[in-house]
Amino acid sequence: MRTIKPDASRPRVSAVAPRFLPLLAVSAGLGVANNYYNQALLGHLSLEFRLSAASVSAIPVATQLGNVVGILLLAPLGDRLERRSLILATSAALTLALVGMAVAPTMGWLVIATASIGLFATVTLQIVAFAMHLAAPRERGHVLGVVTSGILIGILSARTVSGVIADVWGWRSVFWTAAGLMFLTATALGATLPRAAALTDSKYAQLIYSLWPLWRTHRVLRQAVVVQALLFAAFSAFWSELALLFAAEPYRLGSSAVGAMAFAGILGSLAAPLAGRSADRQGPERIVLRGAWLVMLAFAMFGLIQGSLVALIGGVLLMDLGVQSSQVANQARVHTLDPNAQSRLNTIFMAIMILGGAFGAGAGGVAYFVAGWSGTCMLGSALALLAIILHARHARA
């Protein structure tokens, strides 16, 4: 595999951040939000298409499967193709997929459209890799923190926003709105972003095959990915079971309470740029360890102070701050390993992190079934503790 030597004269984020770094953060958030809009709409879809609960659940599953395929097969293209053109092409395809979802007449059409949305929503990863490619080394943590804040706000607010729009104007309006936003985003990106030359001229098959040697070669990559997957599993276990907790005593609250709690989580995600700056100054290893301890503390609050909304809100702030801080720091570590393989490194990082989240959601359900909310809290604490142990062992090594 032959790499192309980076051009020392290429534009840097540090030089043009006032012009487009906020746009990258907003674009990344809008892109990733498309994966989660349908999760608040399953009741509407079930009624209109006369679907059972088991059948309608295929829609979010198809979205996530499409997203994993996109992460593995499309995101690595950021190292092979000119990045600005790739981002614009993927954004255009995502816009068409959203229109397809908005006009879907049958269940089969819904599944194909929503899988396509997940496939092309990986434009978010292309934006992350683009930002890191252009960032000056001393500012990569800060740049990644700003973009990650946008991503987390998009994830946490997507369900709430789509639910409100669907209740007022109907579920199809959610996807018409999302399509319009992605069209405007692509237009703004096309008018603002500089071009960035490809980093390698390898064939596509070689590019995909190279994921395994990257994983095998870089011990830091393996350690960072596993630690973040464990923390994201704990994060997913909490959010997947929160609706069940709120439906039971002493809360007796509906889905709107889950949406309100998501907005509390957004406050925690806003600290990601601060974590990025700290990673630049103090080194990412310390930030990862602090983030893991914050997740551990959050689940201790969830388990020891049950029945208190105040404790839940405080724990959510700590958990989101911890997970996002560690993610920013771990990604900053990973992106320094090979400047000519940033898209592929990000592909490995995100694919395994998402698998960790899927495991956490499933394991959280089992833990809740066996031991109620205390079981979910014990699972989250155990995952965070394991992340702390693994990271500490790596630091000593």
C-alpha positions as CSV (number, residue, x, y, z in Angstrom):
1,M,0.0,0.0,0.0
2,R,1.5,3.3,-1.1
3,T,0.7,6.5,0.9
4,I,0.7,10.0,-0.4
5,K,3.0,12.3,1.6
6,P,0.8,15.0,3.3
7,D,1.1,18.5,1.9
8,A,2.8,20.7,4.4
9,S,1.0,23.7,3.0
10,R,-2.5,22.3,3.4
11,P,-5.0,24.5,5.4
12,R,-5.2,23.9,9.1
13,V,-8.3,24.2,11.4
14,S,-6.3,26.4,13.7
15,A,-6.0,29.0,10.9
16,V,-9.6,28.9,9.7
17,A,-11.5,27.7,12.8
18,P,-13.7,30.9,13.1
19,R,-15.0,30.2,9.6
20,F,-15.9,26.5,9.7
21,L,-15.1,24.6,12.9
22,P,-18.6,25.5,14.3
23,L,-20.1,24.4,11.0
24,L,-18.3,21.0,11.3
25,A,-19.7,20.5,14.8
26,V,-23.3,21.3,13.7
27,S,-23.0,19.2,10.6
28,A,-21.7,16.2,12.5
29,G,-24.6,16.5,15.0
30,L,-27.2,16.8,12.3
31,G,-25.7,13.8,10.5
32,V,-25.6,11.5,13.4
33,A,-29.1,12.5,14.6
34,N,-30.6,10.8,11.5
35,N,-29.8,7.4,13.1
36,Y,-32.1,8.1,16.1
37,Y,-35.1,10.0,14.8
38,N,-37.1,6.8,14.2
39,Q,-36.8,5.5,17.7
40,A,-39.4,8.1,19.0
41,L,-41.7,7.3,16.0
42,L,-42.3,3.6,16.4
43,G,-45.8,4.1,17.8
44,H,-46.8,6.3,14.9
45,L,-45.4,3.8,12.4
46,S,-47.0,0.9,14.1
47,L,-50.4,2.5,13.8
48,E,-50.1,3.7,10.2
49,F,-48.7,0.5,8.8
50,R,-50.6,-1.8,11.2
51,L,-47.4,-3.4,12.5
52,S,-46.8,-5.5,15.7
53,A,-44.3,-4.4,18.2
54,A,-41.9,-7.1,17.0
55,S,-42.3,-6.0,13.3
56,V,-41.9,-2.3,13.9
57,S,-38.7,-2.9,16.0
58,A,-37.1,-4.0,12.7
59,I,-36.9,-0.3,11.7
60,P,-34.3,0.9,14.3
61,V,-32.5,-2.4,13.9
62,A,-32.1,-1.8,10.2
63,T,-30.9,1.7,10.8
64,Q,-28.1,0.5,13.1
65,L,-27.1,-2.4,10.8
66,G,-26.9,0.0,7.9
67,N,-24.8,2.3,10.1
68,V,-22.3,-0.5,11.0
69,V,-22.0,-1.4,7.3
70,G,-21.4,2.2,6.5
71,I,-18.7,2.5,9.2
72,L,-16.9,-0.5,7.9
73,L,-17.3,0.1,4.1
74,L,-17.7,3.8,3.5
75,A,-15.9,5.6,6.3
76,P,-12.4,4.2,5.2
77,L,-12.8,6.0,1.9
78,G,-11.8,9.2,3.6
79,D,-8.2,8.1,3.2
80,R,-8.6,7.2,-0.4
81,L,-10.8,10.0,-1.9
82,E,-10.7,13.8,-1.7
83,R,-12.5,14.4,1.6
84,R,-14.6,17.4,0.7
85,S,-16.1,15.7,-2.3
86,L,-16.7,12.5,-0.3
87,I,-18.6,14.5,2.4
88,L,-20.8,16.3,-0.2
89,A,-21.6,13.1,-2.1
90,T,-22.5,11.2,1.1
91,S,-24.6,14.1,2.4
92,A,-26.5,14.1,-0.9
93,A,-27.1,10.4,-0.7
94,L,-28.3,10.8,2.9
95,T,-30.7,13.6,1.8
96,L,-32.2,11.3,-0.8
97,A,-32.6,8.4,1.8
98,L,-34.4,10.8,4.1
99,V,-36.8,11.8,1.3
100,G,-37.3,8.1,0.6
101,M,-38.3,7.5,4.3
102,A,-40.7,10.5,4.2
103,V,-42.6,9.1,1.2
104,A,-42.4,5.4,2.2
105,P,-45.7,3.6,1.2
106,T,-44.9,0.1,2.7
107,M,-43.0,-1.6,5.5
108,G,-40.5,-3.0,3.0
109,W,-39.8,0.5,1.7
110,L,-39.4,1.8,5.3
111,V,-36.8,-0.9,6.1
112,I,-34.7,-0.2,2.9
113,A,-34.9,3.6,3.4
114,T,-34.0,3.5,7.1
115,A,-31.1,1.1,6.4
116,S,-29.9,3.6,3.7
117,I,-30.2,6.4,6.3
118,G,-27.9,4.5,8.7
119,L,-25.5,3.7,5.8
120,F,-25.0,7.3,4.7
121,A,-25.3,8.9,8.2
122,T,-21.6,7.8,8.5
123,V,-20.9,11.2,6.9
124,T,-20.4,12.2,10.5
125,L,-17.3,10.0,10.7
126,Q,-16.0,11.6,7.5
127,I,-16.5,15.0,9.1
128,V,-14.6,14.0,12.2
129,A,-11.7,12.6,10.2
130,F,-11.7,15.7,8.0
131,A,-11.4,18.0,11.1
132,M,-8.6,15.9,12.6
133,H,-6.8,15.8,9.2
134,L,-6.7,19.6,9.1
135,A,-6.1,20.3,12.8
136,A,-2.7,21.3,14.0
137,P,-1.2,18.6,16.3
138,R,-1.3,20.8,19.4
139,E,-5.0,21.6,18.9
140,R,-6.4,18.2,17.9
141,G,-7.9,17.6,21.3
142,H,-9.8,20.9,21.2
143,V,-11.0,20.4,17.6
144,L,-12.2,16.9,18.4
145,G,-13.9,18.1,21.6
146,V,-15.9,20.8,19.7
147,V,-17.0,18.3,17.0
148,T,-17.8,15.6,19.5
149,S,-20.0,18.1,21.4
150,G,-22.0,18.5,18.2
151,I,-22.3,14.8,17.8
152,L,-23.5,14.2,21.4
153,I,-26.0,16.9,21.2
154,G,-27.4,15.4,18.0
155,I,-27.7,12.0,19.6
156,L,-29.3,13.1,22.8
157,S,-31.8,15.6,21.3
158,A,-32.8,13.6,18.2
159,R,-35.5,11.5,19.9
160,T,-37.0,14.4,21.7
161,V,-37.1,16.7,18.7
162,S,-38.6,14.0,16.4
163,G,-41.2,13.1,18.9
164,V,-42.4,16.7,19.2
165,I,-42.5,17.2,15.4
166,A,-44.4,13.9,14.9
167,D,-47.0,14.8,17.6
168,V,-47.6,18.2,16.0
169,W,-47.3,17.6,12.2
170,G,-47.0,13.8,11.7
171,W,-44.1,11.4,11.5
172,R,-43.4,12.1,7.8
173,S,-42.7,15.7,8.7
174,V,-39.7,14.6,10.8
175,F,-37.9,13.2,7.7
176,W,-38.9,16.0,5.4
177,T,-37.4,18.4,8.0
178,A,-34.3,16.2,8.3
179,A,-33.9,16.1,4.5
180,G,-34.1,19.9,4.3
181,L,-31.6,20.3,7.1
182,M,-29.1,17.9,5.4
183,F,-29.6,19.8,2.0
184,L,-28.8,23.1,3.7
185,T,-25.8,21.5,5.5
186,A,-24.4,20.1,2.3
187,T,-24.8,23.5,0.7
188,A,-23.0,25.2,3.5
189,L,-20.2,22.6,3.6
190,G,-19.7,22.9,-0.1
191,A,-19.4,26.7,0.1
192,T,-17.0,26.6,3.1
193,L,-14.7,23.6,3.3
194,P,-11.3,23.6,1.6
195,R,-10.3,20.6,-0.5
196,A,-8.1,18.0,1.1
197,A,-6.0,15.6,-1.0
198,A,-6.3,11.9,-0.6
199,L,-3.8,10.3,1.8
200,T,-3.3,7.0,-0.2
201,D,-3.8,5.7,-3.7
202,S,-4.5,2.1,-2.6
203,K,-7.3,0.1,-4.2
204,Y,-10.5,-0.1,-2.2
205,A,-10.0,-3.8,-1.3
206,Q,-6.6,-3.0,0.0
207,L,-8.0,-0.2,2.0
208,I,-10.6,-2.4,3.7
209,Y,-8.1,-5.2,4.3
210,S,-5.7,-2.8,5.9
211,L,-8.1,-2.4,8.9
212,W,-6.8,-5.7,10.4
213,P,-3.1,-4.8,10.2
214,L,-3.8,-1.4,11.8
215,W,-5.6,-3.2,14.7
216,R,-2.8,-5.7,15.1
217,T,0.0,-3.2,14.9
218,H,-1.1,-0.5,17.3
219,R,-1.5,-1.6,20.9
220,V,-2.7,1.9,21.9
221,L,-5.5,1.5,19.4
222,R,-6.6,-1.8,20.9
223,Q,-6.5,-0.4,24.5
224,A,-8.3,2.8,23.7
225,V,-11.0,1.1,21.7
226,V,-11.7,-1.5,24.4
227,V,-11.8,1.0,27.2
228,Q,-14.2,3.3,25.3
229,A,-16.4,0.3,24.3
230,L,-16.8,-0.6,28.0
231,L,-17.7,3.0,29.0
232,F,-20.1,3.3,26.1
233,A,-21.7,0.0,27.1
234,A,-22.4,1.4,30.5
235,F,-23.8,4.5,28.9
236,S,-26.1,2.5,26.7
237,A,-27.2,0.3,29.6
238,F,-28.4,3.3,31.5
239,W,-30.3,5.0,28.6
240,S,-31.9,1.7,27.3
241,E,-33.5,1.0,30.7
242,L,-34.3,4.5,31.9
243,A,-37.8,4.4,30.4
244,L,-38.5,1.2,32.4
245,L,-37.3,2.9,35.6
246,F,-39.5,6.0,35.0
247,A,-42.6,3.8,34.2
248,A,-42.3,2.1,37.6
249,E,-42.7,3.3,41.2
250,P,-42.0,5.9,42.6
251,Y,-41.7,7.9,39.4
252,R,-44.7,6.8,37.2
253,L,-43.4,9.1,34.4
254,G,-43.9,8.8,30.6
255,S,-41.5,9.0,27.6
256,S,-41.4,12.8,27.8
257,A,-39.5,12.5,31.1
258,V,-36.8,10.5,29.2
259,G,-36.6,13.3,26.7
260,A,-36.2,15.8,29.4
261,M,-33.4,13.7,31.0
262,A,-31.7,13.7,27.6
263,F,-31.5,17.5,27.7
264,A,-29.8,17.2,31.1
265,G,-27.2,14.9,29.4
266,I,-26.6,17.6,26.8
267,L,-25.2,19.8,29.5
268,G,-22.6,17.1,30.3
269,S,-21.7,16.8,26.6
270,L,-21.0,20.6,26.4
271,A,-17.9,20.0,28.4
272,A,-16.3,17.9,25.6
273,P,-14.3,20.9,24.3
274,L,-12.9,21.5,27.8
275,A,-11.8,17.9,27.9
276,G,-10.2,18.3,24.5
277,R,-8.2,21.3,25.7
278,S,-7.2,19.4,28.8
279,A,-6.0,16.4,26.6
280,D,-3.9,18.8,24.6
281,R,-2.3,20.3,27.7
282,Q,-2.1,17.4,30.2
283,G,-2.1,14.4,27.9
284,P,-5.1,12.2,27.0
285,E,-4.3,9.3,29.3
286,R,-5.2,11.4,32.4
287,I,-8.4,12.5,30.9
288,V,-9.5,9.0,30.0
289,L,-8.9,7.8,33.6
290,R,-10.8,10.8,35.1
291,G,-13.7,10.1,32.7
292,A,-13.9,6.4,33.7
293,W,-14.0,7.4,37.4
294,L,-16.8,9.9,36.7
295,V,-18.8,7.1,35.1
296,M,-18.1,4.9,38.1
297,L,-19.3,7.7,40.4
298,A,-22.4,8.3,38.4
299,F,-23.5,4.6,38.6
300,A,-22.8,4.6,42.4
301,M,-25.2,7.6,42.7
302,F,-27.8,5.8,40.6
303,G,-27.6,2.7,42.7
304,L,-27.2,4.2,46.2
305,I,-29.7,7.1,45.9
306,Q,-32.6,5.5,44.2
307,G,-36.0,7.3,43.9
308,S,-34.4,10.7,43.7
309,L,-34.7,12.8,40.5
310,V,-32.0,15.1,41.7
311,A,-29.6,12.2,42.1
312,L,-30.5,10.9,38.6
313,I,-29.9,14.3,37.0
314,G,-26.6,14.8,38.8
315,G,-25.6,11.3,37.8
316,V,-26.5,11.9,34.2
317,L,-24.3,15.0,34.1
318,L,-21.4,13.1,35.6
319,M,-21.9,10.1,33.3
320,D,-22.2,12.1,30.1
321,L,-19.2,14.2,31.1
322,G,-17.1,11.1,31.8
323,V,-18.1,9.2,28.7
324,Q,-17.6,12.1,26.4
325,S,-14.3,13.3,28.0
326,S,-12.9,9.8,27.6
327,Q,-14.1,9.5,24.1
328,V,-12.4,12.8,23.0
329,A,-9.2,11.8,24.8
330,N,-9.2,8.3,23.4
331,Q,-9.9,9.5,19.8
332,A,-7.1,12.0,20.2
333,R,-4.7,9.2,21.1
334,V,-5.8,7.1,18.2
335,H,-5.6,9.8,15.6
336,T,-1.9,10.4,16.3
337,L,-0.9,6.8,15.5
338,D,-0.9,7.1,11.7
339,P,-1.6,10.5,9.9
340,N,-2.2,8.6,6.7
341,A,-4.9,6.3,8.1
342,Q,-7.0,8.6,10.2
343,S,-10.3,7.6,8.5
344,R,-9.5,3.9,8.9
345,L,-8.4,4.3,12.5
346,N,-11.7,6.2,13.2
347,T,-13.6,3.3,11.5
348,I,-12.1,0.7,13.9
349,F,-12.7,3.0,16.9
350,M,-16.3,3.8,16.2
351,A,-17.3,0.3,14.9
352,I,-16.1,-1.4,18.1
353,M,-17.5,1.4,20.3
354,I,-20.9,0.9,18.7
355,L,-20.7,-2.8,19.2
356,G,-20.0,-2.1,22.9
357,G,-23.1,0.1,23.0
358,A,-25.2,-2.7,21.5
359,F,-23.8,-5.1,24.1
360,G,-24.6,-2.7,26.9
361,A,-28.2,-2.2,25.8
362,G,-28.7,-5.9,25.7
363,A,-26.9,-6.7,28.9
364,G,-28.7,-3.8,30.6
365,G,-32.0,-5.4,29.7
366,V,-31.0,-8.7,31.2
367,A,-29.7,-7.1,34.3
368,Y,-32.9,-5.1,34.8
369,F,-35.0,-8.3,34.3
370,V,-32.9,-10.2,36.9
371,A,-32.4,-7.5,39.6
372,G,-34.3,-4.4,38.5
373,W,-32.7,-1.0,38.5
374,S,-30.1,-2.1,41.0
375,G,-28.9,-4.8,38.5
376,T,-28.5,-2.2,35.8
377,C,-26.5,0.0,38.2
378,M,-24.3,-2.9,39.2
379,L,-23.6,-3.7,35.5
380,G,-22.7,-0.1,34.7
381,S,-20.4,0.1,37.7
382,A,-18.7,-3.2,36.8
383,L,-18.1,-2.0,33.2
384,A,-16.6,1.3,34.4
385,L,-14.4,-0.5,36.9
386,L,-13.1,-2.9,34.2
387,A,-12.3,0.1,32.0
388,I,-10.4,1.7,34.9
389,I,-8.4,-1.4,35.5
390,L,-7.5,-1.9,31.8
391,H,-6.5,1.7,31.4
392,A,-4.4,1.6,34.6
393,R,-2.6,-1.6,33.4
394,H,-1.8,0.1,30.1
395,A,-0.5,3.2,31.8
396,R,1.8,1.1,34.0
397,A,3.1,-0.8,30.9
